[in-house]
Amino acid sequence: MAYLTIARIGGDPDQLLEHYRGTSALMDGVGHDHGLIVHSGARTSDGLLIVNLWPSQEGSEAAAADPRRLAALQSAGLSPSRQRKEHHDVERYVVFT
C-alpha cells in the first residue's frame, strides 16, 4: 500500500526555500534510493510544505533515517521541533504522463 508523508517546516520561507533548492539534488538521491514515487515542495506564508508519496511506509521511514538527509537537515538547523509531519496510508493514486 502506498504511503503519503506531509511535512510542514516552520521558519523564514525565503531561507527555507534557499536551503531546499541547495539540497534538492542530494534529497532527490535519497528519495530515489528509497523508492520515492512523487515529491512536491512549496513555499508557504510560514515556511515550507513538502509532500511525498512512497510505495510503502518502510520506504518513507528508511528515507527519513538516511544519514544524508539527516546531515542536510542539521546543516540547515532544522530541528524536529520545527517540523510537523503527517503520515497516511493511501487508498488510491493516479499518475498521468
Secondary structure, 3 states (H helix, E strand, C coil): CCEEEEEEEECCHHHHHHHHHHCHHHHHHHHHHCCCCEEEEEEECCEEEEEEEECCHHHHHHHHCCHHHHHHHHHCCCCHHHEEEEEEECCCCCCCC
